[in-house]
Amino acid sequence: MILKDLMNHFNIEEDLPVHLLNHTFNEIFLDGKLSENNNNYKIIVTTRQNVTHQMHIKPNTNFPVTIMSILPNGKLNGMKFGLNEGEEIPVNKL
């Protein structure tokens, strides 16, 4: 599933770079719960394996999409996606 489809699913109408809109993400987020605060969006879903996945969409930042997963042992895993293609930062590099 691409980000554009996920945003349409949740009726999020924000301008993001084309490379992000066409980026594929896990369709598990379709089952998530959306919250919004000042045009910043968060989609949260917990799997049967007790992993909590979060997608943060913050259109007016240098890294408009962040994926964070909280593992059952409390460790974090994830990636930040930048305005320009190829500007991805793994969470463990922050």
C-alpha positions in Angstrom: 0.0 0.0 0.0 1.3 3.5 -0.8 1.1 6.4 1.5 -1.3 8.3 -0.8 -3.8 5.5 -0.4 -3.4 5.4 3.4 -3.9 9.2 3.5 -7.1 8.9 1.4 -8.3 6.1 3.7 -8.1 8.5 6.7 -9.1 11.6 4.8 -5.8 13.3 5.4 -5.5 16.1 2.9 -1.9 17.4 3.1 0.7 18.2 0.5 3.7 15.9 0.7 6.5 15.2 -1.8 5.5 12.8 -4.6 8.3 10.3 -3.6 6.7 10.0 -0.1 3.1 9.7 -1.5 4.3 6.8 -3.7 6.3 5.1 -0.9 5.0 1.7 0.2 4.1 1.1 3.8 2.6 -1.9 5.6 -1.1 -2.1 5.2 -1.5 -2.9 8.9 -1.9 0.9 9.3 -5.3 0.7 7.7 -6.5 -0.9 10.9 -5.0 1.8 13.1 -6.5 4.7 15.0 -6.0 8.2 13.8 -5.4 11.2 16.0 -4.8 14.8 14.7 -3.3 17.8 16.5 -2.5 21.0 14.5 -2.2 19.3 11.2 0.1 16.6 12.6 -1.3 13.1 12.3 -0.6 9.9 14.2 -1.8 6.5 13.3 -1.4 3.8 15.9 -2.0 0.1 15.7 -1.0 -2.8 17.9 -0.5 -6.3 16.4 -1.4 -9.7 17.9 2.4 -10.0 18.7 2.0 -7.0 21.0 4.1 -4.7 18.7 2.8 -1.1 18.6 3.4 0.6 15.2 3.1 4.3 14.9 3.1 6.5 11.8 3.6 10.2 12.3 2.7 12.5 9.5 4.0 16.0 10.1 3.7 17.9 6.8 5.6 21.1 7.7 8.8 19.5 8.9 12.1 18.3 7.3 11.1 14.7 8.0 7.3 14.6 7.3 6.9 10.8 7.9 8.2 8.8 10.8 7.5 5.2 11.5 8.1 3.9 15.0 7.6 0.4 16.3 7.7 -0.4 20.0 8.6 -4.0 20.5 7.3 -6.1 23.4 10.8 -5.8 25.1 10.4 -2.0 25.0 13.0 -1.5 22.3 12.3 1.0 19.5 12.6 0.4 15.8 11.8 2.7 13.0 12.7 5.2 10.2 12.3 8.9 9.5 11.6 9.9 5.9 12.8 13.2 4.6 11.5 15.8 2.1 14.0 14.6 -0.5 14.2 11.1 -1.9 17.0 9.1 -0.2 16.8 11.2 3.0 15.9 8.3 5.4 17.3 8.0 8.9 16.9 4.8 10.9 15.9 5.4 14.5 19.0 3.7 15.8 21.1 6.5 14.1 19.3 9.3 15.9 
